[in-house]
């Protein structure tokens, strides 16, 4: 089976969408699915206004469609609603080719935070985009309910995973002589992440921010006592999680938050607002504290067992995430199973 995944979110971006697509494509490849990624790396690009780390493809829809056609895929999945996503959607509709999509980001809320564009108008555009496909994958039950109420159809569940070998407790790091507790945030340093709400908290110890983005300069100036580590990846990122005491997730707009699973796999309890995303991931488990008083939640999370956090995260694997994704693609696009199912591949 040959599967084309079209995405406008790709390296050098460091975010949950990119990490999810990378890991899922790796897992699918191990199961014998030939995955081809169509990304901005295949074209000339320009930086997105106000968000330069996001590169937008500079290519005519026909040029993008021609490249996709040359790949001769059996199935097509469109991951984002950018220039590449729209071009592939147009190609699929013109050739009566079935496709699936996925809803990763609350762009209407993000756009409204920057420009006077009402979310209702943006959701109407996104609804038209996604409803043209055979299925739209969503990460949580809460998001599925919300989008259904907004008129989105053919919604399919697609959870997330974590690399529990990379992200793991490292007790030796925590024996170093440093000021504690360490409250950590990991993610894009942008207005929609609500990082200011974290940095304004009256907390003991250290507040550390890992990541980069358009709000970095402003937040560095406003909060000189906070530590800003910049973007970290791989082993350095894993060590940053393991060295902290509580993971603080101030976002009110994330649809999931892979960083939550990475933190938990590292033995790090979570403090967050009781909103969709963290509420879906954490729920009423004993691995985090959800409270409208984020400072209260952060302090209370210090008492949570790091072993419990690790055990909770181990329930989520990238292999299971990829199986669910492929089941959605195959079923929605009526492709048939002329390949080795992931469950069988994993058993060999």
C-alpha positions as CSV (number, residue, x, y, z in Angstrom):
1,X,0.0,0.0,0.0
2,X,1.3,3.5,-0.9
3,X,0.1,6.3,1.3
4,X,0.5,10.0,0.6
5,X,0.5,12.3,3.7
6,X,0.3,16.0,2.7
7,X,1.3,18.5,5.4
8,X,2.2,22.2,5.6
9,X,3.7,21.6,9.1
10,X,7.2,20.2,8.8
11,X,10.8,20.6,9.8
12,X,12.3,22.9,11.0
13,X,9.1,23.4,13.0
14,X,9.2,21.7,16.3
15,X,5.7,21.0,17.4
16,X,3.2,18.2,18.1
17,X,1.9,18.0,14.5
18,X,5.4,17.4,13.1
19,X,6.3,14.9,15.8
20,X,3.1,13.0,15.3
21,X,3.5,12.7,11.6
22,X,7.2,11.7,11.9
23,X,6.5,8.9,14.4
24,X,3.4,7.6,12.6
25,X,5.1,7.4,9.3
26,X,8.0,5.5,10.9
27,X,5.6,3.0,12.5
28,X,3.7,2.6,9.2
29,X,6.9,2.0,7.4
30,X,7.8,-0.8,9.8
31,X,4.5,-2.5,8.9
32,X,5.2,-2.4,5.2
33,X,3.2,0.7,4.3
34,X,5.1,2.9,1.8
35,X,4.5,6.4,3.2
36,X,5.5,9.5,1.1
37,X,5.4,12.9,2.8
38,X,4.5,15.9,0.7
39,X,5.8,18.9,2.6
40,X,7.1,22.4,2.2
41,X,10.6,20.8,1.9
42,X,9.5,19.8,-1.7
43,X,9.0,23.4,-2.8
44,X,10.4,26.9,-2.5
45,X,9.0,28.5,0.6
46,X,8.4,31.8,2.4
47,X,8.1,32.5,6.1
48,X,4.6,32.9,7.4
49,X,4.0,36.5,8.5
50,X,4.3,36.9,12.4
51,X,5.4,33.3,12.6
52,X,8.7,33.0,10.6
53,X,9.6,29.4,11.7
54,X,6.5,28.2,9.7
55,X,7.5,28.0,6.1
56,X,4.7,28.2,3.5
57,X,5.1,26.5,0.1
58,X,5.4,28.8,-2.9
59,X,4.0,26.6,-5.6
60,X,0.9,26.7,-7.8
61,X,-1.8,24.2,-6.9
62,X,-1.2,22.5,-10.3
63,X,2.5,22.0,-9.6
64,X,1.7,20.4,-6.2
65,X,-1.0,18.2,-7.7
66,X,1.4,17.1,-10.5
67,X,4.0,16.0,-7.8
68,X,1.2,14.1,-5.9
69,X,0.0,12.4,-9.1
70,X,3.5,11.2,-9.9
71,X,3.6,9.5,-6.5
72,X,0.6,7.3,-7.6
73,X,-0.7,6.8,-4.0
74,X,-3.4,4.3,-3.1
75,X,-4.6,6.5,-0.2
76,X,-4.3,10.2,0.7
77,X,-4.3,11.9,4.0
78,X,-4.3,15.7,4.4
79,X,-2.9,16.8,7.7
80,X,-3.1,20.6,7.5
81,X,-5.2,23.4,6.0
82,X,-2.3,25.3,4.4
83,X,-1.3,25.8,0.8
84,X,-0.2,22.2,0.3
85,X,-3.3,20.9,2.1
86,X,-5.7,23.0,-0.1
87,X,-3.9,22.0,-3.3
88,X,-4.1,18.3,-2.6
89,X,-7.7,18.6,-1.5
90,X,-8.5,20.3,-4.8
91,X,-6.6,17.6,-6.7
92,X,-8.5,14.8,-4.9
93,X,-11.9,16.4,-5.5
94,X,-11.1,17.0,-9.2
95,X,-10.1,13.4,-9.7
96,X,-12.8,11.9,-7.5
97,X,-10.1,10.5,-5.2
98,X,-11.1,9.8,-1.6
99,X,-9.1,11.3,1.2
100,X,-9.0,11.8,4.9
101,X,-8.0,14.9,6.9
102,X,-7.0,15.6,10.5
103,X,-7.8,18.5,12.8
104,X,-4.7,19.4,14.8
105,X,-4.9,23.1,15.7
106,X,-7.5,25.6,16.8
107,X,-6.6,28.1,14.1
108,X,-9.7,30.2,14.6
109,X,-8.8,30.9,18.2
110,X,-5.1,31.5,17.3
111,X,-6.1,33.9,14.5
112,X,-8.5,35.8,16.7
113,X,-5.7,36.3,19.2
114,X,-3.7,38.2,16.5
115,X,-6.3,39.7,14.2
116,X,-10.0,40.9,14.5
117,X,-11.3,37.7,12.8
118,X,-14.3,36.1,14.6
119,X,-13.8,32.4,15.2
120,X,-17.2,31.6,13.8
121,X,-16.1,32.8,10.3
122,X,-12.8,30.8,10.5
123,X,-14.6,27.6,11.6
124,X,-16.9,27.9,8.6
125,X,-13.9,27.8,6.3
126,X,-12.4,24.9,8.2
127,X,-15.7,23.0,8.2
128,X,-15.9,23.3,4.4
129,X,-12.3,22.1,4.1
130,X,-12.7,19.0,6.3
131,X,-16.2,18.0,5.4
132,X,-15.1,17.4,1.8
133,X,-13.1,14.3,2.9
134,X,-14.2,10.8,3.9
135,X,-13.2,11.4,7.5
136,X,-11.7,14.0,9.8
137,X,-9.4,12.6,12.6
138,X,-9.5,14.3,16.0
139,X,-7.4,13.6,19.0
140,X,-10.0,13.7,21.8
141,X,-13.6,13.0,22.6
142,X,-14.1,16.6,23.7
143,X,-12.8,18.0,20.4
144,X,-15.0,15.5,18.5
145,X,-18.1,16.7,20.4
146,X,-17.2,20.4,19.9
147,X,-16.6,20.0,16.2
148,X,-19.7,18.0,15.7
149,X,-21.7,20.8,17.3
150,X,-20.1,23.2,14.8
151,X,-21.3,21.1,11.9
152,X,-18.2,18.9,11.2
153,X,-19.0,15.5,9.9
154,X,-17.4,12.0,9.6
155,X,-15.2,12.6,12.7
156,X,-12.8,9.8,13.6
157,X,-10.8,9.2,16.8
158,X,-7.0,9.4,16.6
159,X,-5.1,9.5,19.8
160,X,-1.4,10.2,20.3
161,X,1.7,8.4,21.6
162,X,5.0,8.9,23.4
163,X,8.6,7.6,23.1
164,X,8.9,6.1,26.5
165,X,12.5,5.1,25.9
166,X,13.7,8.6,25.3
167,X,11.4,10.3,27.7
168,X,12.0,8.5,31.0
169,X,12.9,9.3,34.6
170,X,16.6,10.1,35.2
171,X,17.1,10.2,39.0
172,X,20.8,11.0,38.6
173,X,19.9,14.4,37.2
174,X,17.8,15.3,40.2
175,X,20.6,14.8,42.6
176,X,22.4,17.9,41.4
177,X,22.7,20.9,43.7
178,X,20.2,23.4,42.3
179,X,17.3,25.6,43.4
180,X,14.1,23.7,43.6
181,X,11.3,23.1,42.7
182,X,11.7,23.5,39.0
183,X,8.4,24.3,37.2
184,X,8.7,23.6,33.4
185,X,6.9,24.6,30.3
186,X,7.7,23.1,26.9
187,X,6.2,24.4,23.6
188,X,6.0,27.2,21.1
189,X,6.6,30.5,22.7
190,X,3.6,32.2,21.2
191,X,0.6,34.1,22.5
192,X,-1.8,31.2,22.0
193,X,0.2,29.1,24.5
194,X,-0.7,31.5,27.3
195,X,2.8,31.3,28.7
196,X,2.4,34.6,30.4
197,X,-0.2,33.0,32.8
198,X,2.5,30.6,33.9
199,X,5.3,33.2,34.3
200,X,3.0,35.5,36.3
201,X,2.4,32.9,39.0
202,X,3.9,33.4,42.4
203,X,5.7,30.1,42.8
204,X,8.7,29.0,44.8
205,X,11.9,27.8,43.0
206,X,12.5,28.2,39.3
207,X,10.3,28.7,36.2
208,X,11.8,27.3,33.0
209,X,10.6,27.7,29.5
210,X,11.8,25.4,26.7
211,X,11.0,26.4,23.2
212,X,11.1,29.4,20.9
213,X,8.7,31.6,19.0
214,X,7.4,35.1,18.2
215,X,6.7,36.0,21.9
216,X,10.2,35.1,23.1
217,X,11.7,38.6,23.2
218,X,8.6,40.1,24.9
219,X,8.5,37.4,27.6
220,X,12.3,37.5,28.2
221,X,12.0,41.3,28.9
222,X,8.9,41.0,31.0
223,X,10.2,38.1,33.2
224,X,13.9,38.4,33.6
225,X,13.9,35.9,36.6
226,X,12.6,33.1,34.5
227,X,15.0,30.7,32.6
228,X,14.6,30.5,28.8
229,X,16.4,27.5,27.4
230,X,15.4,28.0,23.8
231,X,14.5,25.0,21.5
232,X,15.7,21.6,22.7
233,X,15.3,18.3,21.0
234,X,16.2,14.7,21.5
235,X,18.3,13.8,24.6
236,X,18.6,17.5,25.7
237,X,14.8,17.8,25.7
238,X,14.4,14.5,27.6
239,X,16.8,15.7,30.2
240,X,15.0,19.0,30.6
241,X,11.8,17.1,31.4
242,X,13.5,14.7,33.8
243,X,15.3,17.4,35.7
244,X,12.1,19.3,36.5
245,X,9.5,18.9,39.3
246,X,6.2,19.9,37.7
247,X,5.1,20.4,34.1
248,X,2.9,23.5,33.9
249,X,0.7,23.6,30.8
250,X,-1.1,27.0,30.7
251,X,-2.6,26.7,27.2
252,X,-6.4,26.9,26.9
253,X,-6.5,26.1,23.2
254,X,-4.4,23.0,22.5
255,X,-6.4,20.1,21.0
256,X,-4.2,17.5,22.8
257,X,-0.7,18.3,23.9
258,X,1.9,15.6,23.2
259,X,4.2,17.4,25.7
260,X,1.8,16.2,28.4
261,X,2.7,12.6,27.6
262,X,6.4,13.4,27.3
263,X,6.3,15.0,30.7
264,X,4.4,12.1,32.3
265,X,6.7,9.5,30.7
266,X,9.6,11.4,32.3
267,X,7.9,11.0,35.7
268,X,6.7,14.7,35.7
269,X,3.3,15.5,37.2
270,X,1.2,18.0,35.3
271,X,-0.5,21.3,36.4
272,X,-3.0,22.8,33.9
273,X,-6.4,24.5,33.5
274,X,-9.4,22.2,33.4
275,X,-10.0,22.7,29.7
276,X,-10.2,20.4,26.6
277,X,-6.7,19.0,25.9
278,X,-5.3,18.5,29.4
279,X,-8.8,17.4,30.7
280,X,-8.9,14.7,28.0
281,X,-5.4,13.5,28.6
282,X,-5.3,13.7,32.4
283,X,-9.0,13.4,33.2
284,X,-9.6,12.4,36.8
285,X,-6.3,10.4,37.0
286,X,-3.8,10.9,39.8
287,X,-1.0,12.2,37.6
288,X,-2.0,15.9,37.4
289,X,-3.9,18.7,39.0
290,X,-6.4,20.7,36.9
291,X,-7.6,23.9,38.4
292,X,-8.6,27.4,37.3
293,X,-6.1,28.6,39.9
294,X,-3.0,27.4,38.0
295,X,-0.6,28.4,40.8
296,X,-2.6,26.2,43.3
297,X,-2.5,23.4,40.8
298,X,1.3,23.7,40.3
299,X,2.0,23.5,44.0
300,X,-0.4,20.7,44.6
301,X,1.2,18.7,41.8
302,X,4.5,18.5,43.7
303,X,2.9,15.8,45.9
304,X,2.1,13.5,43.0
305,X,4.0,10.2,42.7
306,X,6.5,10.3,39.8
307,X,6.1,6.6,39.4
308,X,2.4,7.0,38.9
309,X,3.0,9.5,36.1
310,X,5.4,7.1,34.3
311,X,3.0,4.2,34.6
312,X,0.2,6.3,33.1
313,X,2.2,7.4,30.1
314,X,3.3,3.8,29.3
315,X,-0.3,3.1,28.3
316,X,0.2,5.3,25.2
317,X,2.4,4.0,22.4
318,X,3.2,5.4,18.9
319,X,2.5,1.9,17.5
320,X,-1.1,2.0,18.8
321,X,-1.4,5.6,17.5
322,X,-0.3,4.4,14.0
323,X,-2.6,1.5,14.0
324,X,-5.6,3.7,14.8
325,X,-4.5,6.2,12.1
326,X,-4.2,3.4,9.4
327,X,-7.5,1.9,10.4
328,X,-9.2,5.2,9.8
329,X,-7.5,5.7,6.4
330,X,-8.3,2.2,5.2
331,X,-11.9,2.2,6.4
332,X,-12.8,5.7,5.3
333,X,-11.2,5.4,1.9
334,X,-12.4,1.8,1.3
335,X,-8.8,0.7,0.4
336,X,-9.0,-2.9,1.6
337,X,-6.2,-4.6,3.6
338,X,-3.8,-5.6,0.9
339,X,-0.9,-5.1,3.3
340,X,0.4,-6.5,6.6
341,X,-1.8,-5.1,9.4
342,X,0.2,-3.2,12.1
343,X,-1.0,-5.5,14.8
344,X,0.4,-8.5,13.0
345,X,3.7,-6.8,12.0
346,X,4.3,-5.9,15.7
347,X,3.9,-9.5,16.6
348,X,6.8,-10.7,14.3
